Amino acid sequence: MANEPKPGTLYIVGTPIGNLEDMTFRAVRILQSVDMIAAEDTRHTGKLLQHFQIKTPQMSYHEHNRNSRIPEILEYLKYGKAIALVSDAGMPGISDPGYELIKACVDVEIDVVPIPSATAAITALSASGLPTNRFIFDGFLPAKSQQRREYLESLLTETRTLVFYESPHRLRETLQDLADILGSDRQIVIARELTKLYEEFWRGTIADAIAHYQQKEPQGEYTLLVAGIEPSKPQITESELKAELLAMIKQGISRSQASRQLAKEISISRNKLYQLALTIEIDSE
């Protein structure tokens, strides 16, 4: 029957990102009908199941036990069990270890069926006021500042809207890195507590955001949406870049500093500029 879960199928079941009223009828039916629910946090999911009077047994599946759990879940599925995968909030597999289980099922040709729900990235993007026709979702940026800054440099010339997740204890550092690498005048939208009672969208420049969060303690999980560069900006040729760098170097500025300074003025990676600076021959007086 169409209403019953198919044996040997992994269901990717989206759950609310905050407001329980966002739970779908289909998600409730599948969770009620499968043989097992693989949950990121069984205590957290247990509250959701209790609210919807779902009595299906759970097993834990999370980042720290995925290596042992994946073979176990695959065995259940091979023997005809229907299993639902849920995360703490939103769609499993999006910036969480559910991806590895889903890939393992695909690799051995086990059916994978999505039961869609809200995700913080799309929910925030839809109300951001930034362009939504083309965007990049990059999950969580690297935790270490140096790696984060290097990664952001690769996005300097990106024209699409940039969407990231960030934790409250790293928000201030990440905003500063965004200002240093992408420019403090870039437009940014900061969303938190999505679909919940205290849902908040903050909009302004990155510089304004830094000032705002110097006065306000970050709380909750954040979705950051950063405007891409204007696609109409004129492209600078390599010879023009070398001429700019040469003029700066002749003023006594080091190649590294010249590259850093020019990168702040134009949307080109500092590393790319530095590699270009290394090719410049300085005539000795």
C-alpha positions as CSV (number, residue, x, y, z in Angstrom):
1,M,0.0,0.0,0.0
2,A,1.1,3.5,-0.7
3,N,0.5,4.6,2.9
4,E,2.9,2.0,4.3
5,P,6.7,2.4,4.4
6,K,8.5,0.1,2.0
7,P,10.7,-2.7,3.5
8,G,14.4,-2.2,3.2
9,T,14.1,1.6,2.8
10,L,15.9,4.5,4.6
11,Y,13.6,7.4,5.1
12,I,15.3,10.8,5.5
13,V,12.7,12.5,7.8
14,G,12.8,16.3,8.2
15,T,11.7,17.6,11.6
16,P,10.9,21.1,12.8
17,I,13.8,23.5,13.2
18,G,11.9,25.1,16.1
19,N,8.2,25.4,15.9
20,L,6.5,22.0,16.3
21,E,3.6,23.2,14.1
22,D,6.0,22.8,11.1
23,M,5.9,19.0,11.5
24,T,4.3,17.5,8.4
25,F,1.5,14.9,8.4
26,R,3.7,12.7,6.2
27,A,6.6,12.9,8.6
28,V,4.3,11.8,11.5
29,R,2.9,8.9,9.6
30,I,6.4,7.6,8.5
31,L,7.8,7.9,12.0
32,Q,4.8,6.0,13.3
33,S,5.1,3.3,10.7
34,V,8.8,2.4,10.4
35,D,10.5,-0.3,12.4
36,M,13.2,1.9,13.9
37,I,14.1,5.6,14.2
38,A,17.8,6.4,14.0
39,A,18.2,9.7,15.9
40,E,21.0,12.1,16.5
41,D,20.0,12.6,20.1
42,T,17.4,10.0,21.4
43,R,16.4,12.2,24.3
44,H,15.8,15.3,22.1
45,T,13.9,13.2,19.5
46,G,12.0,11.4,22.4
47,K,10.3,14.7,23.3
48,L,9.2,15.2,19.7
49,L,7.9,11.6,19.5
50,Q,6.0,12.0,22.8
51,H,4.4,15.2,21.5
52,F,3.0,13.4,18.5
53,Q,2.3,10.2,20.3
54,I,4.8,8.2,18.3
55,K,5.9,5.0,20.0
56,T,8.4,3.7,17.4
57,P,11.7,2.5,19.1
58,Q,14.8,4.6,18.6
59,M,18.5,3.9,18.2
60,S,21.3,6.6,18.4
61,Y,23.1,7.6,15.3
62,H,25.5,10.5,15.6
63,E,29.0,11.8,14.8
64,H,30.7,9.8,17.5
65,N,29.2,6.3,16.8
66,R,28.5,6.5,13.1
67,N,31.4,4.1,12.1
68,S,29.9,1.3,14.2
69,R,26.2,2.2,13.5
70,I,26.4,2.3,9.7
71,P,27.1,-1.4,9.2
72,E,24.4,-2.2,11.8
73,I,21.8,-0.1,10.1
74,L,22.7,-1.5,6.7
75,E,22.1,-5.0,8.1
76,Y,18.6,-4.0,9.3
77,L,17.8,-2.5,5.9
78,K,19.1,-5.5,4.0
79,Y,16.8,-7.7,6.0
80,G,13.8,-5.7,5.0
81,K,13.5,-3.3,7.9
82,A,12.2,0.3,7.3
83,I,14.3,2.9,9.1
84,A,13.8,6.6,9.5
85,L,16.8,8.9,10.0
86,V,16.2,12.1,11.9
87,S,18.5,14.9,13.2
88,D,17.9,17.2,16.1
89,A,16.3,19.7,13.7
90,G,15.6,20.2,10.0
91,M,16.7,17.8,7.2
92,P,19.2,15.0,8.1
93,G,22.3,15.0,6.1
94,I,22.6,18.8,5.8
95,S,25.8,19.7,7.8
96,D,25.5,16.6,10.0
97,P,26.8,13.0,9.9
98,G,23.5,11.7,8.3
99,Y,25.3,12.2,5.0
100,E,27.6,9.3,5.5
101,L,24.7,6.9,6.3
102,I,22.8,8.1,3.2
103,K,25.9,7.6,1.0
104,A,26.5,4.1,2.4
105,C,22.9,3.2,1.5
106,V,23.2,4.7,-2.0
107,D,26.5,2.8,-2.5
108,V,24.8,-0.6,-1.9
109,E,21.6,0.4,-3.8
110,I,19.3,0.6,-0.8
111,D,16.3,2.9,-1.4
112,V,16.6,6.3,0.2
113,V,13.4,8.4,0.4
114,P,13.3,12.0,1.6
115,I,10.4,13.3,3.7
116,P,11.1,17.1,3.3
117,S,10.9,19.7,6.0
118,A,12.4,23.1,6.7
119,T,16.1,23.8,6.8
120,A,17.6,26.9,8.6
121,A,19.6,27.9,5.5
122,I,16.6,28.1,3.1
123,T,14.2,29.4,5.7
124,A,16.6,32.3,6.5
125,L,17.4,32.9,2.8
126,S,13.7,33.2,1.9
127,A,13.2,36.1,4.3
128,S,16.7,37.7,4.0
129,G,16.0,40.3,1.3
130,L,19.2,39.2,-0.4
131,P,19.2,37.7,-3.9
132,T,17.8,34.1,-3.8
133,N,18.0,33.1,-7.4
134,R,21.7,32.1,-7.0
135,F,23.4,31.3,-3.7
136,I,26.0,29.1,-2.0
137,F,25.4,27.2,1.2
138,D,28.7,26.5,3.0
139,G,27.5,25.0,6.3
140,F,29.9,25.8,9.1
141,L,33.0,27.7,8.3
142,P,36.4,26.3,9.7
143,A,36.6,26.7,13.4
144,K,40.2,28.0,13.4
145,S,40.6,31.6,12.3
146,Q,43.6,31.1,9.9
147,Q,41.7,28.3,8.0
148,R,38.5,30.3,8.1
149,R,40.2,33.4,6.6
150,E,42.0,31.4,3.9
151,Y,38.6,29.9,2.9
152,L,36.9,33.2,2.9
153,E,39.6,34.5,0.5
154,S,38.4,31.9,-2.0
155,L,35.0,33.5,-1.9
156,L,36.2,37.1,-2.6
157,T,35.0,37.2,-6.2
158,E,31.8,35.2,-5.6
159,T,28.7,37.0,-6.9
160,R,26.2,34.7,-5.4
161,T,24.7,35.1,-1.9
162,L,26.7,33.3,0.7
163,V,25.0,31.3,3.4
164,F,26.8,30.0,6.5
165,Y,26.0,28.5,9.9
166,E,27.8,29.8,13.0
167,S,27.8,29.0,16.7
168,P,27.4,31.8,19.3
169,H,30.9,31.5,20.7
170,R,32.5,32.0,17.3
171,L,30.1,34.7,15.9
172,R,32.2,37.7,16.8
173,E,35.5,36.2,15.5
174,T,33.7,35.2,12.2
175,L,32.2,38.6,11.7
176,Q,35.7,40.2,12.1
177,D,37.1,37.8,9.6
178,L,34.3,38.5,7.2
179,A,35.1,42.2,7.5
180,D,38.8,41.8,7.0
181,I,38.5,39.5,4.0
182,L,35.2,40.4,2.3
183,G,35.0,44.0,3.3
184,S,33.3,45.7,6.2
185,D,30.8,47.4,3.9
186,R,29.3,44.2,2.6
187,Q,25.6,43.7,3.4
188,I,24.9,40.8,5.9
189,V,21.7,39.3,7.3
190,I,22.0,37.5,10.6
191,A,19.1,35.1,11.5
192,R,18.6,33.3,14.8
193,E,15.8,31.4,16.7
194,L,14.2,30.7,13.3
195,T,10.4,29.7,13.6
196,K,10.6,30.1,17.4
197,L,9.0,32.7,19.7
198,Y,12.0,35.1,19.6
199,E,12.8,34.7,15.9
200,E,15.1,37.5,14.8
201,F,16.5,38.9,11.6
202,W,19.2,41.5,11.8
203,R,20.2,43.4,8.6
204,G,23.0,45.9,7.9
205,T,26.7,46.0,6.9
206,I,29.3,43.7,8.4
207,A,30.8,46.7,10.2
208,D,27.4,47.4,11.8
209,A,27.0,43.8,12.8
210,I,30.4,43.9,14.6
211,A,29.3,47.0,16.5
212,H,25.9,45.4,17.3
213,Y,27.4,42.2,18.7
214,Q,29.9,44.2,20.8
215,Q,26.9,45.4,22.7
216,K,24.9,42.2,22.6
217,E,26.0,38.8,23.8
218,P,25.5,36.2,21.0
219,Q,22.9,33.5,21.9
220,G,21.5,30.6,19.9
221,E,22.6,29.1,16.6
222,Y,23.1,31.6,13.8
223,T,22.5,31.6,10.0
224,L,24.7,34.2,8.3
225,L,23.7,35.5,4.8
226,V,26.3,37.7,3.1
227,A,25.7,39.5,-0.2
228,G,28.0,38.5,-3.1
229,I,30.0,41.2,-5.0
230,E,28.3,43.2,-7.7
231,P,28.7,41.2,-10.9
232,S,29.0,44.5,-12.9
233,K,32.3,45.4,-11.2
234,P,35.0,45.9,-13.9
235,Q,37.6,43.2,-14.2
236,I,41.2,44.3,-13.6
237,T,43.8,42.8,-15.9
238,E,46.9,41.0,-14.6
239,S,49.2,43.7,-16.0
240,E,47.2,46.4,-14.1
241,L,47.4,44.4,-10.9
242,K,51.2,44.0,-11.3
243,A,51.5,47.8,-11.9
244,E,49.6,48.5,-8.8
245,L,51.7,46.1,-6.7
246,L,54.9,47.4,-8.2
247,A,54.0,51.0,-7.3
248,M,53.4,50.0,-3.7
249,I,56.5,47.9,-3.5
250,K,58.6,50.9,-4.8
251,Q,57.2,52.9,-1.9
252,G,58.9,50.5,0.5
253,I,56.0,48.2,1.3
254,S,56.8,44.5,1.4
255,R,55.2,42.2,-1.2
256,S,53.1,40.5,1.5
257,Q,51.8,43.8,2.9
258,A,51.1,45.2,-0.6
259,S,49.1,42.1,-1.5
260,R,47.2,42.3,1.8
261,Q,46.4,46.0,1.3
262,L,45.4,45.7,-2.4
263,A,43.2,42.7,-1.5
264,K,41.2,44.9,0.8
265,E,40.6,47.5,-2.0
266,I,39.5,45.0,-4.7
267,S,37.8,41.6,-4.6
268,I,40.8,39.4,-5.3
269,S,42.4,36.8,-3.1
270,R,45.4,38.0,-1.1
271,N,47.2,34.7,-1.9
272,K,46.6,35.3,-5.6
273,L,48.0,38.8,-5.4
274,Y,51.0,37.6,-3.4
275,Q,51.8,35.0,-6.0
276,L,51.6,37.7,-8.6
277,A,53.8,40.0,-6.5
278,L,56.5,37.3,-6.4
279,T,56.8,37.4,-10.2
280,I,57.5,41.1,-10.2
281,E,61.2,42.0,-10.8
282,I,62.4,45.1,-9.1
283,D,65.1,47.1,-10.9
284,S,68.0,47.8,-8.6
285,E,69.0,51.4,-8.4
